[in-house]
Amino acid sequence: MLNNLVRPLVIQGLIGAVALTVFTYYEHAAGAAFGVLIGLANVLMLAYTFDRANAKAEQNPKSGILVLYMSAVIRFMLLAVLFVIGLAFLKLEPMPMVVTFVLMQIGQMFNLQGKRRLTD
């Protein structure tokens, strides 16, 4: 799991750091920092479920696919809850949080460069 996790964390960490620096200049550091945390939580959950899906797929390919589908549902719900916490309870500025998260997810494409399958 660690080998598959270092590259996306470095790429998305750098993107998050740049976005955080830019939004700090405009005095929206808290929203951008929460967006970074949401993005990193998503990457960690994605890496964990890919490893679980690969392990399950060795025994039964259909169970590996089921893990990926369930992971998508759980991650969607987790992201929704985290955004609600940031917007409603912490009263953070929405634009820095969402923009930082989206930029970090776009950074995931750099992690896929050179791979033949999503789970490689």
N, C-alpha and C positions, 0 to 999 in steps of 0.2 A: 504494500500500500504506500509506503514511504516514497518509493521511486516514482510512482505515478502522481504523487502529491507535490513534490518539490517544484517542478516547472510551473504548474498553474498557480501555485501560491506566490511564486516570485513574480510572474507576469502580472497577475492581478494585484499583487501588493504594490508593485511599481505604479501601475495605472491608478490605483486607489491613492497612493501617496501624492502623485501629481495632481489629481483632482482635489484632494484635501488641501494641498498647498494653494491651489487657485482659489478655492472657496474660502480659505482662511484670509486671503487678501481682501475678499469682499465681506468679511465678518460673518460667515456662515459655516464655521468649522464644525459645530456640533452636528448639524444635519449631514454634512459630508462624512464625518466620522461614523455616524450611525449607518450611512449607506455603505461604507467600507466594511463594517461589521456584518451587515446583511449579506454582502457579496461574498465575504470569506466563509460565512456559515453555509451558504449555498454550495460553494466549491468543496468544502469539507464533507458535506452530506453527499454530494455527487460522487466524490472519490470513494467514500465508504460504500455506497450502494453498488458502484461498478465492481468493486472487489467482491462484495457479497454475491452479485449476479454471476460473476465469473466462476466463483466457487460452486454455486448452485447449478450452473450450466454444465459443469463437468459430470454431474450425476444425472441431470435431466434438463435438456435445453429449454423446455417449456417453463420450468420453474425459474430459470434465470430471467426469462422475458417477464414473468409475473413480478419478480423483484423490481425490475426496471420500471414497469408500469406503476406499481405501488409507490416506488420512490418518487416518481413524477407527481403523483397526487399529494404525497406527504410534503414534498418540497414546496409545492404550490401553496399548500395550506400554511406551512411554516413562514414562507415569505409574506403571505397576506397578514398573518398575525404580527410579524415583526414590523411591517409597514404601519399597521394600525397602532401598535405600541409607540412607534416613533412619532406618528402624526397626531394621534388623539391624546395619548397619555403624557408624552414628553413634550408635546407642542413644538416640535422641531419644524424648521422651514422645509416644505416639501420639495422644492426644486433641487437644492443641493443633494438631498438624500436620493432622489430618483435618478438624477443625472449621474451621480457617482456610481450607483448600482448598475445602471445600464452600460456605462463605459467599461466597468469591470466585466460584465457579461460579454460584451463585444470582444474583450481581451481573451475570452475563452477560445475564440477562433484561432488565435496564435498558438494556443496549446494543441490544437487539432492539426496543425501544419505537419505534413509528412506521414500522417497516420492513414491506414487503409480502413480501419474500423473505429468506431467511437470508443470502444472498450479497450483498445490497444494501450 
